[in-house]
Amino acid sequence: MFHFYYFYIILAFIALVSFFYYILNSYYARVYNDDDNKIKGNIKDVTAVIPVYNENPEIFESVIKSLINQCGSLIVVGDSSYEPYRSITEKFNGRFIYLKKHSGKRLALVEGIKNVKTRYVLFVDSDTLVPEKATLSMLSKFKRNVGGVGVNINIKNDGSGIAYASEFIERVREVIFRAMSYHGSILVADGRCAMYLTEAVRPLLLSNDFMNKKILGKRTMLGDDIQITSYLIKSGYKVVKDYNVTVQTEPQGDFKRFFRQQIRWSRNGWYYFFKNISNGTARRAGWFYSFDLLYMYIIPIAGLILVSLRLIFYLFVFRHLDYDAYYMMRFIMHDIIPIARHHFINEFYYIHILTSAVTDIFGTVGEGFFILTVMGRIPKKRLRTLAYGALGLLIMFIANIYGLFTFWRQGSWLTR
């Protein structure tokens, strides 16, 4: 019986931690000031590298157009994709590198960095539109010890539920990353658009650990952005985010693809969660980085335990069943109601009610404040975004749980 007490004590503690997580992230996100720096950069010092694999040609050309006046040179790496990408690239005086064999985004980035001669390299996905003066703004963030600069992500609103759900999740990430930026480090510079000191990342990208990344002996093409971010932090650099720059990317085509995307991100996240804790990256990044990292990956497990305990409570208390697993199976299989232990039911009932009150009160206040902060980052159609966002968070929760137990299954680079 005592193990139930321990579960509830742990859950009550997690409820308090959750309260402080939501309150602190909301507060730091609100007070963080992404001020304009006086550091001036030269776009001629930037080479843009765009890997492309079976992208919509019209979207790809729009991406190229958004970059031609924002960098000194432009390199497109066709990952088994030749035309019309070569013609579009050369039409705008870019350099096209063709990889005959489909090898994935990682090796496309490697091939690109081999040909970069400038001080900075800008990695951009083939479906991500970069706004005007974005590179100049990103260059201004390269203060002392900054090795990488990420940007804000906006999901193109095509009217679909996927777009609204994805946008809500991006705004949640923005609030969390703004809070982390207040303390100097972010979890990941999103690979859809990020700028780096070339010589800071070149050793990693040309290493066997990057080109032939393996997880539990299996080669993976995913997680390049989080690996680069972790490498820079471990190497003593800071990775920051430029909130003055918001790039636009396409939503997933349907909820099935959205779910698969969340699974891929979850698997990568779990792997680097364990790695960043074990190799000291989290400690080097600071206490708030470590706090957010631990919470973000522990809370899905705590949530699963909380839901399971509440189901057990409703099953055993309201049906007056004994908590013993043997009797539970007998009831499920044979519809036999075992003899209830009245004193246990009473104790279990009061503990459950007390713990539920603590978790519900603190959870409602903390989450409510956090949601208000997130909604403040959404300019229009807030209720629709919130509704689909709730569905998106549910899908993300399921993907996180599934990803924990399958994180070694890392597939190849997938795109639209």
N, C-alpha and C positions, 0 to 999 in steps of 0.2 A: 504493500500500500504506500510505503514511503516514497517510492520512485515517482508517484504522481505529484507529491509535494515538491520534489526537486524540479520536475518539469514546470510547474506553475511558478516557482521562484525564478527560474531562468526566464520564463516568458514575461513575468512582471519586470524583470531587469531589462530585458530587450525592449519592452514598451517604453521605459524611461530613456534608454539610449536612443530609440527611434524619435522620441519627442525632441531630444537635444539635436539629433541629426537634422530633422526638418527645420527646426528653429534656427540653428546655426547656419545651415546652408541658405536659408531664406534671408537671414540678416546680412551675411557676408556678400551675398549676391546683390542685395540692394545697395550696400555702401561701397561696393567695389567701383572704382572710377578708372575706366579705361582711357586715361588722358592722352592727348596728342603729344607725341614726343617731338623734340627739336632735331632728332637725328635725321639727317638727309641721306638718302640712298640714290643710287643711279641704276636705272632699269637695265643698262648695258651689262651690269654685273650679274644679271639673272638669266639662267637658261631654263626654259620650261620643258619638262619631259612628260609626254602624254602616251601611256600605253593604250592600245586600242585592240579590241577583240569583238568582231561582229556587232559593232555599234550601229545605231540608226545613222546613215550618212548625213541627213539633214541636221541632226543634233550634233554630230561630230563637227560639221563645218561651222556651226554656230559657236562651238567651243573654241575652235581655232581662231575665228574672227575676234572673239573676246580677248584673245591673248596677243595678237600680232603686234600691237602697239604698247605692250606692257612688259616686254622682255628683250634682252639683247639677241637671243637666238632661241629657236624652237625645234625640238626633236620629237618626232612621233615614232613609236616603236610598234609596228604591226605584228601582233602575236598571231601568226598564221592567217592574218587578214591583210590583203594586198590592195586591191582596188575596191571602191573608188578612193580609199584613204590616202594612197600615195599621191594621186592627182590633186586631191584637195590640199594636202600638205604642201606640195611643191607650188601650187597656185599662189600660196601665201608666203613663198620663199622659206618654207621650213625644210628641215632635213628628215627624210623618211628612212627608217631602218626596218628591214623585213626579216622576220624570223619565220622560216619555212614551217617549222614544227610548232604546234601549239604547246607552249611551255608554262603558261600562267603569268600572272601579273608580276610576281617576284622577279623572274628572270627578265621580263621586259624592263623593269626598273634597273636591273643590273646592267643590261645592255645600254640603257640610256645614260647611266652615270659614267660609264666608261668613256663616253664622248663629251662629257661636260668639262669645259675649260674655265668657267666663270667661278666667282667666289660663292655664289648662291645657286641652289637648284630648287626649282618649283615643280613638285609632282602634282599633276592634275588628272583626274579621271576623265575619260572620253565623253562623259555625259554631264559634266559640271561647268556651268557658265560662270565666268569670273567677271565681276563688275569693273567699271572703269577705275583707274588709279588704285587698284587693289594691291599691286606689287609694291608701289611706292609706300603705301600704308604699312604693309607687312615688313618692308625693309626698315622702317622707322622703329620697329620693335626689337631689333637686334642690339640690345644693350649688352653690357658686359656679362659674359657667361651664358648668354642666350644662344642655344644651338638650333632651335626650331621654333617656327611660328605656325600655328593653326588658324583656322577662320571659323566663323559662324556658318551653319548650314541651314538653308531654307529649302523645303520640299515644294516643288512646283505644284500649284493647286490646279489639278485637272478636273475637280469636282467629285472625285471618287472618295470612298471611305478610306481607302489606303492612304491617300494624300493627307487627309485630315489626321488620321492616326499617326502617321509618320511625322507630321509637323508637330503634333503635341509631344511626341517623344523627344524630338530635337529640342523643343523649348524646355523640357525637363532637364535634358543634358546641359543646355545653356545655363540654367540657373545653378546647377551643381558645379559646372566648370567655372562660372563667374566667382563662386565662393572659393573654389580652389585657387583661382588666379589671384585672389586677394592674398593668399599665402605663398604664391610664387610658382606653383607647379600644377599641371593638369594631368589627367590619366592618359590621354592620348590626343595627339594632333591628327585629326581625321584624315585618312588617306585620300579622301576625295579632293582635297586641296591643302597642301602644306608646303612651306618653304624651309630649307635647311642650309646651314653652312656646309658647303660641299665637302670640305676636308674633314668635317666632323662626322659625316655619315658615310663617306666613301669606304673607310676600312670595314665597316659592318657590311655594306652592300656587296663588297667584293670578297667577303669571307665565305667559307664553306657553310658556316652556321646559318647564314641568310639564304644562300643559293640552294642549299640542300637541307632546309630546316626539317627536322624530324621530331615527332611527338610520339613517345613510346615506340620508337623504331619505325614509325610510318611517316613518309614524306608529306609535307603540307605546303600548299601555295598560299594559304590564308594568313591573316594577322600581321602583314608587313608593317602597317602603321603603328600598331601597339609595340611591335618589336623594336622599331626605330626609336620611338619615344622612350621606352624603357632603357635602351642602350645609351641614349644621350644623358638621361638622368643619372644612370649608374656611372657614366664617364665624368660627371661633375657639371654638366650643362643644365640649364633651365629650358623647359619647353613651355611656351606661353601661347596665348590665343589673342588674336586681333579681332575684337568685337566690332570694330569699325568696318570690317569687311564681311559681307554675307554673300556666299556663293549659292547658286540655285542648281539643284539636281533633280532628276526625274524620280517619281515614286515607283515602287514595284508595281508590276502589272496586275496582280491580284493578291488575295490574302494568303494563298498557298505559297507564293513566292516571298511574300512578306514574312511568313512564318519560317521559311527556310533561311531567309536573311538573318532573322533573330537567332536561329539555332547556330548559324555560322559565327555570329558575333559572340554568342554566349560561350561556345566552345573555346574560342580564342581568349575570351575574357577569363574563363576559369583557369586555363593553362597559365596565363601570365599572372593571374592572381597568386597562384601557388608559387610561381617562379619569383615574382617581385618580393614576396614575403621572405622566401628562403635565401635569396641572393643579396638582400640588403638594399634593394632599390627603393622600397617603400620607406625605410628608415632614413635614407639619404634625402628623400624628397620632403621630409618633415612630418610633424604630428598630424596635421589636418589631412594631408594626402593619405596617410596610413589609416586614419579614422574613417574617411569616406570609403577607401578601398575595402576595409574590413566589413563595414556596414553593408555596402552594396552587394557583397557576395555571401554574407551570413544571413541577411534578412530573407531571401527566398526559402532557405532551409527553416528558419524560425517561423515563417508564415505557413509553411507546409505542416510543421508540427502543431501550430496553433489551430489550424483548420482540422487536423486529425483529432486533436484533443476535444475540440468542440463537438465533432461528430460522435466521438466516443461518449461524451457527456450526454448528448441527446438520446443516444441509443440505450445507454445503461441506466440513466437516472429516470428518464420519463417512461421507459418501459420496465423499470424496476428490475434490471438484470444485474447479475454479478459481473464484476469487471474481469473475471478470469477468462483468458482467451479460449480455453477449452469449452466453456459454456457458451461463449459467443459463437463459436463454430457450430455447436449443437443447435443453437437457435436458428442460425442462418441456413443450415443444411436440413434440419428436421423440424423447425418451428416449435422446439421444446423450450419452455420458459423455466430457467433454473430458479432456485430459491434465492430471493434477494437477501442481502445482509443489511438490515435496516440502519445500523449504526454507521456502516461504511457509506451508505447512500447519503446520509445527512452530512457527514464530514466532507465528502466529495462535492456535495451540492454547495455548501457554504464557501469552500475554497474556490470552486469554479466561479461562483457569483462575484466574489471579491476580486479575483484576478481579472475576470472579464470587465469589471467596472474600471479597474486601473488601466487596462490596455485600451478600452474603448474611449475613456475620457482623454487620456494623454494622446492617444492616436488621433482622435478627432481634432483636437486643438492643433497638434503639430502638423498633421497632414493638411488641415484646412488652411493654415497660414502658408504652407508650402504651395498649395494649389493656387491660392490667391497671387502669390509671387509669380508662378508660371503663367497664369492667365494675363498678368500684366505685360508679358512679353508677346502676347498674341493680339495683333491689331484689330482683327475683325472675325466675325462668325465664331465667336468664342464658345457658345453653347454647343454648336455642332462639332467643333474641334474637341471640346471636352468629352462629348458623348463618344465619338469614335476613338478618342484618346484613351478612355477607360477600357474599351475593347482592345486597343493596342497594348496597353499595360498588362491586361490579362494574358494575351498571347505571349508577351515578353516574359511574364512570370512562368508560364508553362515551358517556354523555350529554355529559360534559365535552369529549371529543374531537369529537363531532358538533357540539356547541354552538360550539366555536371556529371551525369552518368554515361555520357558518350563523347567527352571532350577529346578523346584520342582519335575520333573519326573525323579527320580533316580532309575535305575534298579539294578538288581543283578550283581554279578561279572561275567564278560564274558571273555572268552579266546578262543584261537584257538582250 
